[in-house]
């Protein structure tokens, strides 16, 4: 089964390496040619000059780009050259409405579209342990599964087109809440003059333990905010969640607070740091 990957950011590059390791990756496309050319040489695959060329050469096209307009622009280009019977799997984080628009564009070409956002961060992409939430036709998912399994530890079919992105919105809201709780709690611990390494270790082993505390606790309390997951991207995702929540009448209290906090950090120039940079606002030193 021939696969092509479009989008070689922090997540995409790790996913591409795992697909290639399993022998499925034919080639890649990226807006920044240097990154694409370097990876293609490393993996002995094709660096496609245009996404249309990639689409015409593979059975499955995988997308991992930044924003709704990027997904729709790429899908419009794919639709001009993609083969009927192909599957397009979008692993970006966008709105459910964008997923439905992309699916409609490709349905006219007799091509299936799966909205399949992922969670697990750069570590999960590198290690092939991502959690994937999928919306779209179940038969298309089964067709794509051998490729998707090279990148994931869990694949869950959530329902019709758009339900994968709706589930990712749940994930992003929950991630915001965890970020708020962990950064505030650790700032409190520091203000109590507790030994931070011991705090992180003992709480990680109890009921309040979580992935974010285990993987970001030590770095944030030492002033290291290398992404990870860029704060600016989570801000973008939460804006999507905010719109979706308002459409359905759901609460936006946590979403609104985190968007405001992230906007403050972005204004200060921290948008490209990890989301754990929220600790900067919580730490008592920042208030003096």
C-alpha positions as CSV (number, residue, x, y, z in Angstrom):
1,X,0.0,0.0,0.0
2,X,1.6,3.3,-1.2
3,X,1.3,6.3,1.1
4,X,2.3,9.9,0.8
5,X,2.7,12.4,3.6
6,X,2.0,16.1,3.3
7,X,3.2,18.4,6.2
8,X,6.5,17.8,7.9
9,X,6.2,19.8,11.1
10,X,7.2,18.6,14.5
11,X,4.5,15.9,14.4
12,X,4.5,15.1,10.7
13,X,8.2,14.3,10.5
14,X,8.0,11.7,13.2
15,X,4.9,10.1,11.7
16,X,6.6,10.0,8.3
17,X,9.6,8.2,9.7
18,X,7.4,5.5,11.2
19,X,5.4,5.0,8.0
20,X,8.7,4.7,6.1
21,X,10.0,2.2,8.6
22,X,7.1,-0.1,7.9
23,X,7.7,0.2,4.1
24,X,4.6,2.1,3.2
25,X,5.9,5.6,2.5
26,X,6.4,6.5,-1.2
27,X,7.1,10.2,-0.8
28,X,6.5,13.4,0.9
29,X,5.5,17.0,0.2
30,X,6.2,20.1,2.4
31,X,5.9,23.8,1.7
32,X,9.5,24.2,3.0
33,X,11.5,22.3,0.4
34,X,14.7,22.0,2.5
35,X,13.0,19.9,5.2
36,X,11.3,17.8,2.6
37,X,14.5,17.2,0.6
38,X,16.5,16.3,3.7
39,X,13.9,13.7,4.9
40,X,13.5,12.2,1.4
41,X,17.2,11.6,1.2
42,X,17.3,10.1,4.7
43,X,14.4,7.7,4.0
44,X,15.2,7.1,0.3
45,X,11.8,8.2,-0.9
46,X,10.5,10.8,-3.3
47,X,10.3,14.5,-2.6
48,X,7.3,15.6,-4.6
49,X,7.4,19.1,-6.1
50,X,3.6,19.5,-5.9
51,X,0.9,17.8,-3.8
52,X,-0.9,16.9,-7.0
53,X,2.0,14.8,-8.1
54,X,2.0,13.0,-4.7
55,X,-1.8,12.4,-4.9
56,X,-1.5,10.8,-8.4
57,X,1.2,8.4,-7.2
58,X,-0.2,6.9,-4.0
59,X,-3.2,5.0,-2.6
60,X,-3.4,6.9,0.7
61,X,-2.6,10.6,1.3
62,X,-1.9,11.7,4.8
63,X,-2.1,15.3,5.9
64,X,-0.7,17.1,8.9
65,X,-0.9,20.8,8.5
66,X,-1.6,23.8,10.7
67,X,-5.0,25.3,10.1
68,X,-8.5,25.0,8.5
69,X,-7.6,27.0,5.5
70,X,-4.5,25.0,4.9
71,X,-6.5,21.7,4.9
72,X,-9.0,23.0,2.4
73,X,-6.4,24.5,0.1
74,X,-4.4,21.2,0.1
75,X,-7.6,19.1,-0.5
76,X,-8.6,21.4,-3.4
77,X,-5.3,20.7,-5.0
78,X,-5.4,17.0,-4.3
79,X,-8.9,16.8,-5.9
80,X,-7.4,17.8,-9.3
81,X,-5.2,14.7,-9.6
82,X,-6.1,12.0,-7.0
83,X,-7.1,8.6,-8.2
84,X,-10.7,7.3,-7.5
85,X,-10.7,4.8,-4.7
86,X,-7.9,6.5,-2.8
87,X,-8.2,7.6,0.8
88,X,-7.2,11.0,2.3
89,X,-6.5,10.9,6.0
90,X,-6.3,14.4,7.7
91,X,-4.4,14.3,11.0
92,X,-4.5,18.1,11.4
93,X,-6.5,19.7,14.2
94,X,-9.3,21.7,12.5
95,X,-13.1,22.2,12.9
96,X,-15.7,19.5,12.3
97,X,-17.2,21.8,9.6
98,X,-13.8,21.9,7.7
99,X,-13.7,18.1,7.8
100,X,-17.2,17.9,6.3
101,X,-16.3,20.4,3.6
102,X,-13.1,18.5,2.7
103,X,-15.0,15.2,2.6
104,X,-17.6,16.7,0.2
105,X,-14.9,18.0,-2.1
106,X,-13.3,14.5,-2.4
107,X,-16.6,12.6,-2.6
108,X,-17.1,14.2,-6.0
109,X,-13.9,12.4,-7.1
110,X,-15.0,9.1,-5.5
111,X,-12.3,9.5,-2.8
112,X,-12.9,8.8,0.9
113,X,-11.9,11.3,3.5
114,X,-11.1,10.5,7.2
115,X,-10.8,13.2,9.8
116,X,-8.2,11.6,12.1
117,X,-6.6,14.0,14.5
118,X,-4.1,12.6,16.9
119,X,-2.9,13.1,20.5
120,X,0.3,12.2,22.2
121,X,2.6,15.1,21.3
122,X,6.0,15.0,19.6
123,X,7.0,12.0,21.7
124,X,4.1,10.0,20.5
125,X,4.7,10.9,16.9
126,X,8.4,9.9,17.2
127,X,7.6,6.6,19.0
128,X,4.6,5.6,17.0
129,X,2.3,5.6,20.1
130,X,-0.2,8.3,19.1
131,X,-3.9,8.1,20.0
132,X,-6.0,8.6,16.8
133,X,-9.7,9.6,16.8
134,X,-11.3,9.0,13.5
135,X,-14.5,10.2,11.8
136,X,-15.7,8.9,8.4
137,X,-16.5,5.7,6.6
138,X,-15.5,2.6,8.6
139,X,-14.6,0.7,5.5
140,X,-12.2,3.5,4.5
141,X,-10.6,3.3,7.9
142,X,-10.1,-0.4,7.5
143,X,-8.5,0.2,4.2
144,X,-6.1,2.8,5.7
145,X,-5.5,0.9,9.0
146,X,-2.2,-0.9,8.0
147,X,-0.6,2.5,7.4
148,X,-2.2,4.2,10.4
149,X,-1.1,1.5,12.8
150,X,2.5,2.3,12.1
151,X,2.0,5.6,13.9
152,X,-0.4,4.8,16.6
153,X,-1.0,2.9,19.8
154,X,-4.8,3.4,19.7
155,X,-7.2,4.0,16.8
156,X,-10.8,4.7,17.7
157,X,-13.6,5.1,15.1
158,X,-15.8,7.8,16.5
159,X,-18.6,8.0,13.9
160,X,-19.5,10.0,10.9
161,X,-17.3,12.7,9.2
162,X,-16.4,15.4,11.7
163,X,-16.7,13.3,14.8
164,X,-12.9,12.7,14.9
165,X,-12.4,16.5,15.1
166,X,-15.1,16.9,17.7
167,X,-13.4,14.3,19.8
168,X,-10.1,16.1,19.4
169,X,-11.8,19.3,20.6
170,X,-12.7,17.4,23.8
171,X,-9.0,16.4,24.1
172,X,-7.8,20.0,23.6
173,X,-10.2,21.4,26.2
174,X,-9.1,18.7,28.7
175,X,-5.5,19.4,27.9
176,X,-6.1,23.1,28.7
177,X,-7.6,22.2,32.1
178,X,-4.7,19.9,32.9
179,X,-2.3,22.6,31.9
180,X,-4.1,25.2,34.1
181,X,-4.1,22.8,37.1
182,X,-0.5,21.5,36.8
183,X,1.1,24.9,36.3
184,X,-0.9,26.5,39.1
185,X,-0.2,23.7,41.5
186,X,3.5,23.6,40.8
187,X,3.7,27.4,41.2
188,X,2.0,26.9,44.5
189,X,4.5,24.2,45.5
190,X,7.4,26.5,44.6
191,X,5.9,29.3,46.7
192,X,5.8,26.8,49.7
193,X,9.6,26.2,49.2
194,X,9.0,22.5,48.6
195,X,11.6,20.3,46.8
196,X,10.1,20.4,43.3
197,X,11.6,17.1,42.1
198,X,10.1,15.3,45.0
199,X,6.7,17.0,44.6
200,X,6.6,15.9,41.0
201,X,7.6,12.3,41.7
202,X,5.2,11.7,44.6
203,X,2.2,13.3,43.0
204,X,2.8,11.6,39.7
205,X,2.4,8.3,41.6
206,X,-0.9,9.2,43.1
207,X,-4.5,10.1,42.2
208,X,-3.5,13.5,40.7
209,X,-0.8,12.0,38.6
210,X,-1.0,12.6,34.8
211,X,1.1,12.6,31.6
212,X,1.6,16.3,31.5
213,X,3.0,16.4,35.1
214,X,5.3,13.5,34.4
215,X,6.7,14.8,31.1
216,X,6.6,18.6,31.6
217,X,6.8,19.2,35.4
218,X,10.6,19.1,35.7
219,X,11.2,21.2,32.6
220,X,8.7,23.9,33.4
221,X,9.9,24.3,36.9
222,X,13.4,24.7,35.6
223,X,12.4,27.3,33.1
224,X,12.7,25.1,30.0
225,X,9.8,25.4,27.6
226,X,11.0,23.6,24.4
227,X,7.9,22.3,22.5
228,X,6.3,19.7,22.8
229,X,3.1,21.3,21.7
230,X,3.4,24.9,20.7
231,X,1.3,27.3,22.8
232,X,0.3,29.2,19.7
233,X,-1.1,26.1,18.1
234,X,-3.1,25.1,21.2
235,X,-4.5,28.7,21.2
236,X,-5.6,28.2,17.6
237,X,-7.2,24.8,18.6
238,X,-9.0,26.4,21.6
239,X,-10.5,29.1,19.4
240,X,-12.0,26.3,17.3
241,X,-13.3,24.7,20.5
242,X,-14.7,28.0,21.6
243,X,-16.7,28.4,18.3
244,X,-18.0,24.8,18.5
245,X,-19.0,25.2,22.2
246,X,-20.9,28.4,21.5
247,X,-22.8,26.8,18.6
248,X,-23.9,23.9,20.9
249,X,-24.5,26.0,24.0
250,X,-21.8,24.2,26.0
251,X,-19.8,26.0,28.7
252,X,-16.7,27.9,27.6
253,X,-15.4,29.1,31.1
254,X,-12.1,27.1,31.0
255,X,-11.7,27.6,27.2
256,X,-12.1,31.4,27.6
257,X,-9.7,31.6,30.5
258,X,-7.0,29.6,28.7
259,X,-7.3,31.5,25.5
260,X,-6.9,34.8,27.4
261,X,-3.8,33.4,29.3
262,X,-2.3,32.2,26.0
263,X,-3.0,35.5,24.3
264,X,-1.1,37.2,27.1
265,X,1.9,34.9,26.6
266,X,1.8,35.3,22.9
267,X,1.8,39.1,23.3
268,X,5.0,38.6,25.4
269,X,6.6,36.6,22.6
270,X,6.1,33.1,24.0
271,X,3.8,31.7,21.3
272,X,6.4,29.2,19.9
273,X,7.1,27.8,23.4
274,X,5.5,24.6,24.8
275,X,2.1,25.0,26.4
276,X,3.8,24.5,29.8
277,X,4.9,28.1,29.4
278,X,1.6,28.9,31.1
279,X,3.8,28.3,34.2
280,X,5.3,31.7,33.5
281,X,2.0,33.4,34.4
282,X,1.5,31.3,37.5
283,X,4.9,31.5,39.1
284,X,5.1,34.0,42.0
285,X,8.3,35.6,40.5
286,X,6.3,36.8,37.5
287,X,4.0,38.9,39.8
288,X,6.7,40.8,41.5
